[in-house]
């Protein structure tokens, strides 16, 4: 079972930036897919971005051009650089990893407010 620990959430003003990080442990194998979901109050969890171990990435339309996902396969970490943050980006952000099954992090709060 892969364990995931996120860090980097917080409070930021609109237009600001935050960087989320997620470290995976409990496996020596390459993780096929790592990425981020988010869940705002009263809304369903939605995919934000993901990255395959081979380098391919994809993003939700709402964050394209503002967020950048990156991975370090050697140490099984994934990061999400979030720029030009908007109030609608406010949510709990969850890291996930897929390696024969999906594992989830505990979530980190991101609040965008003036």
Residue pairs with C-beta under 8 A, 6 or more apart in sequence:
1 26
1 103
2 24
2 25
2 26
2 27
2 31
2 97
2 99
2 103
3 24
3 25
3 26
3 103
4 22
4 23
4 24
4 95
4 96
4 97
4 103
4 104
4 105
4 106
5 22
5 23
5 25
5 105
5 106
6 20
6 21
6 22
6 93
6 94
6 95
6 105
6 106
6 107
6 108
7 20
7 21
7 22
7 108
8 18
8 19
8 20
8 21
8 108
9 18
9 20
9 93
9 108
9 109
9 110
10 18
10 109
10 110
10 111
11 111
11 112
11 113
12 18
12 85
12 110
12 111
12 112
13 112
13 113
13 114
14 85
14 86
14 87
14 112
14 113
14 114
15 84
15 85
16 85
16 112
17 81
17 82
17 83
17 84
17 85
18 82
18 85
18 110
19 79
19 80
19 81
19 82
20 36
20 79
20 80
20 82
20 93
20 95
20 108
20 110
21 77
21 78
21 79
21 80
22 34
22 36
22 77
22 78
22 79
22 95
22 105
23 75
23 76
23 77
24 31
24 34
24 76
24 77
24 78
24 97
24 103
25 76
27 76
27 99
29 99
30 53
30 73
30 99
31 53
31 73
31 76
31 97
31 98
31 99
32 52
32 53
32 98
32 99
33 50
33 51
33 52
33 53
33 97
33 98
34 50
34 51
34 71
34 76
34 78
34 95
34 96
34 97
34 98
35 47
35 48
35 49
35 50
35 51
35 69
35 78
35 95
35 96
36 47
36 48
36 49
36 50
36 69
36 78
36 80
36 93
36 94
36 95
36 96
37 45
37 46
37 47
37 48
37 93
37 94
37 96
38 45
38 46
38 48
38 89
38 91
38 92
38 93
38 94
38 110
39 45
39 46
39 91
39 92
39 94
39 107
40 88
40 90
40 91
40 92
43 91
45 94
46 60
47 60
48 59
48 60
48 63
48 67
48 80
48 93
49 57
49 58
49 59
49 60
49 63
49 67
49 69
49 80
50 57
50 58
50 69
51 57
51 69
51 70
51 71
51 78
53 71
53 73
57 69
59 67
59 69
62 88
63 82
63 89
66 82
66 83
66 84
66 85
67 80
67 81
67 82
67 83
68 80
68 81
68 83
69 78
69 79
69 80
69 81
70 78
70 79
70 81
71 77
71 78
71 79
72 78
76 97
78 95
78 97
80 93
82 89
82 110
85 110
85 112
86 112
87 112
87 113
88 112
89 110
89 112
90 110
90 111
90 112
90 113
91 110
92 107
92 108
92 109
92 110
93 107
93 108
93 109
93 110
94 104
94 105
94 106
94 107
95 104
95 105
96 102
96 103
96 104
96 105
97 103
